[in-house]
Amino acid sequence: MRVVALYDVEGNLPALDAVLSEVDRERPDAIVVGGDMVTGPMPSETLTRLRSLGGAHFLRGNADRWVVEVGRGERPEGLPDDVVDALAWAAEQLSDEEIAFLAGLPQTVTLDVDGLGQVCFCHATPRDDNELFTERTPNEAVADLLAGTTEATIVCGHTHMQFDRRILRWRVVNAGSVGVPWDDGRDARWALLGPDVSFRRTQLDQRRADEEIRASGWPGAEELLGDTRARDEVLELFEQAATKQRRR
């Protein structure tokens, strides 16, 4: 089985459509949609497009969970007001049926991938949809997060940066982000698994995509399109947050 991993689409339909045009040429046996699908400019349209895919397996991301909570009148613990407002906007664009779909998603999916064997797909870690680690996090710390995972290969997302690293008995792959990549440049990132791991980068018409994002009415459009931070800068911020998270 060959599997395409699409993570962190973040409601970015133009980026998703560009990626899917390349995915179609690969003719994979399955697609894993690795969570954080709707928190962006085109929530419902993006979810509809993803759900139309044949052979797709869906995972819950932390942002998906938060959208469900806010959509049901709850407030996710520890989030600032501006993040809650963004989640509320996304929830307002979704139907009750779409909220229910997100609420019912699993945290992990395991598939038998050619050349890799049993692969565990998760959003952040197999045990938690919001735990942070990066390519710089010490092996011992990541091993604690993966304790109890029996699959030798783990595919995740969450930090929007591709990497492939060995941690004790595990191979850990971050598929990157389709919608909001932090890998220096705005090309969409995804991964193809089987018989090995192949990182992919899809170019799209950024001017046209920006116009569509601005036209969506999404409150975060200008902030996203104006954010030019380099990969190393964001990586450092994530690693600081990961260290702080581990100390709690």
Secondary structure as the mmCIF struct_conf table of DSSP 4:
data_model
#
loop_
_struct_conf.conf_type_id
_struct_conf.id
_struct_conf.beg_label_comp_id
_struct_conf.beg_label_asym_id
_struct_conf.beg_label_seq_id
_struct_conf.end_label_comp_id
_struct_conf.end_label_asym_id
_struct_conf.end_label_seq_id
STRN STRN1 VAL A 3 LEU A 6
TURN_TY1_P TURN_TY1_P1 GLU A 10 GLY A 11
HELX_RH_AL_P HELX_RH_AL_P1 LEU A 13 GLU A 26
BEND BEND1 ASP A 29 ASP A 29
STRN STRN2 ALA A 30 VAL A 33
BEND BEND2 GLY A 35 GLY A 35
BEND BEND3 VAL A 38 PRO A 41
HELX_RH_AL_P HELX_RH_AL_P2 PRO A 43 ARG A 51
TURN_TY1_P TURN_TY1_P2 SER A 52 SER A 52
BEND BEND4 LEU A 53 LEU A 53
TURN_TY1_P TURN_TY1_P3 GLY A 54 GLY A 55
STRN STRN3 ALA A 56 PHE A 58
HELX_RH_AL_P HELX_RH_AL_P3 ASN A 62 GLY A 71
TURN_TY1_P TURN_TY1_P4 ARG A 72 GLY A 73
TURN_TY1_P TURN_TY1_P5 GLU A 77 GLY A 78
HELX_RH_AL_P HELX_RH_AL_P4 ASP A 81 GLU A 92
TURN_TY1_P TURN_TY1_P6 GLN A 93 GLN A 93
BEND BEND5 LEU A 94 LEU A 94
HELX_RH_AL_P HELX_RH_AL_P5 ASP A 96 ALA A 103
TURN_TY1_P TURN_TY1_P7 GLY A 104 GLY A 104
BEND BEND6 GLN A 107 GLN A 107
STRN STRN4 THR A 108 VAL A 113
TURN_TY1_P TURN_TY1_P8 ASP A 114 LEU A 116
STRN STRN5 GLY A 117 CYS A 122
BEND BEND7 HIS A 123 ALA A 124
STRN STRN6 THR A 125 THR A 125
TURN_TY1_P TURN_TY1_P9 PRO A 126 ARG A 127
STRN STRN7 ASP A 128 ASP A 128
BEND BEND8 ASP A 129 ASN A 130
TURN_TY1_P TURN_TY1_P10 GLU A 135 ARG A 136
BEND BEND9 THR A 137 THR A 137
HELX_RH_AL_P HELX_RH_AL_P6 ASN A 139 LEU A 146
TURN_TY1_P TURN_TY1_P11 ALA A 147 GLY A 148
BEND BEND10 ALA A 152 ALA A 152
STRN STRN8 THR A 153 CYS A 156
BEND BEND11 HIS A 158 THR A 159
STRN STRN9 PHE A 163 ILE A 167
TURN_TY1_P TURN_TY1_P12 LEU A 168 ARG A 169
STRN STRN10 TRP A 170 ASN A 174
BEND BEND12 VAL A 178 VAL A 180
BEND BEND13 ASP A 183 ARG A 186
STRN STRN11 ALA A 188 LEU A 193
BEND BEND14 GLY A 194 ASP A 196
STRN STRN12 VAL A 197 THR A 202
HELX_RH_AL_P HELX_RH_AL_P7 GLN A 206 ALA A 215
TURN_TY1_P TURN_TY1_P13 SER A 216 GLY A 217
TURN_TY1_P TURN_TY1_P14 PRO A 219 GLY A 220
HELX_RH_AL_P HELX_RH_AL_P8 ALA A 221 LEU A 225
TURN_TY1_P TURN_TY1_P15 GLY A 226 GLY A 226
HELX_RH_AL_P HELX_RH_AL_P9 ARG A 231 ARG A 247
#
